[in-house]
Amino acid sequence: MNILGLITARGGSKSIPHKNITPLGGRPLLAYTADAARASRHLARIVLSTDDEQIAAVGRECGIEVPFMRPAELAGDTTPSIAVAQHAVKWLADEQGWQTDILMLLQPTSPLRQTRHIDEALDALIAADADTVVSVIEVPHNFSPYNQMQIGADGHLTDFWTQPLPFDRYRRQNLPKLYARNGPVVLACRVEVLFERNSFYGEHIVPYVMDEISSVDIDTPFDLKLAEWLMTQQ
C-alpha cells in the first residue's frame, strides 16, 4: 500500500512572514514535521508541496522530496487544501507513474507532532478499514456548548443552549465528552475519497485523540513562543 505523506507549505503568510520556515528552537519550523515524517514506518514517500523556492530548498535540506513546484493558482490565501492534495496525487501519477493509496496531510505548523502520532493514526485507519482518520482533542468542559452564554440585545447574559437537557449542565462530571479537530495535526484519507467526494472526509471516519501540548498549532508570534517554551519543558 502506497501511503503518501504530503507536507503543504506555501510561501505567503500574513501573521508571520515565511512562517513555514521561521526559526523555532534554532531550526526552521518545517524541520520538525520533516523529522517526524521521515521516521514513520508507514509513509512510503514524503513530498513537499510549495510555491516558494526558499521553502523548497529548506525542505530538500531536511530530506524531503520536492519533485514539483506548486502552481501559483494553488498558492493563494483562499486555496483549499483539498485542491493542493489532489494536484500532488495527480502529478505523481501522471509524471512518475506513482499511485497513491492513502494520503496523509501534514501541515508544518504543528511542530510538537511526533512520529508516533503519524503511525498510530494510520494504524487506526487501516485497522478500522475506515475512509478517513482525523486527529481531535477533547473539548474542555468550560467550552462545552451546554455551558456557553450569549449577550442579548439588552446587554444581558442568557444561556446559548435553551433546550431541556437530560443532565445537570452545571456539574462538570455530567457533561458528555465532546471532541474538536486540533488543526488537524494529522489527517489521512483513502485516495478514492479525495476525488470521488472532493473531500478528505469519507463516510467512515475514525478519531485519533491527541493531548493538548502535542496539538499546538503555530499561527501567531505568541504560538511560536509557546511552542518554544513547551519544547524546553520536554
Protein Blocks (a to p, Z undefined) as FASTA:
>chain_A
ZZdddddddfbdfklghkllgceehiafklmmmmmmmmpckbmbdcdddfbfklmmmmmm
nopacfbccdfklmcfklcfklmmmmmmmmmmmmnopacfbdcdddfklmkbcfklmmmm
mmmmmmnopabdcddddddfklgfklpccddfkopacdfblcdcfbdfklmklpccdddd
ehiabdcddfklmmmnopabdfbdcdddddfklmpccfbfklmmmmmmmmmmZZ
